[in-house]
Amino acid sequence: MDVLDAMARRRSLRRYSGESVPQALLDRILEAGLRSASGRSRRPWELIVVRDRAMLDELAECREQGAGMLTGADAAIVVVADPTLADTWVEDCSIVMANMQLEAAASGVGSCWIQGRLRQAADGRSTHEFVANLLKVPAPYQLEAILSLGMPGAEAPRRPFDEALLGKVHWETF
């Protein structure tokens, strides 16, 4: 499968079959993240893999809304970064997340991006504070996002290309 096929196949899946994500596929998804480009190749990010059922259920409370799918996920990859290493840490983490989502789609694994930065947890703390406390993330690391992973219950159809998006392309000037 080429990159455009993976992009067309990628969906935000919030329901999973309950089947385990094979370790070999999880390793490929992690490799896609680790191969990501970063500003000045500083790689300020760290990836925390969570597979423990109780921990995933607790992690589902990291947002007021939008993280509930973790209760049905087989795994989550939490992406944090040290902002003192690169002023591009947000962008760098976003590249990691996008690459992992594309590899998940190419491998037949369902995924959903859960935004963490600048969000609130169900208990009123920031999502960062909630996750940092739960997963023992040391300062100065900051949370960017969490990738929820699970085997899809049904295959999502390929998304057709929306030709109207070509209107967002400008040549030479805006």
Helices and strands as residue ranges (DSSP letters): H 3-9, H 23-34, G 39-41, E 45-50, H 53-59, G 60-62, G 68-71, E 75-81, H 89-106, E 110-115, H 127-135, E 142-150, G 163-168
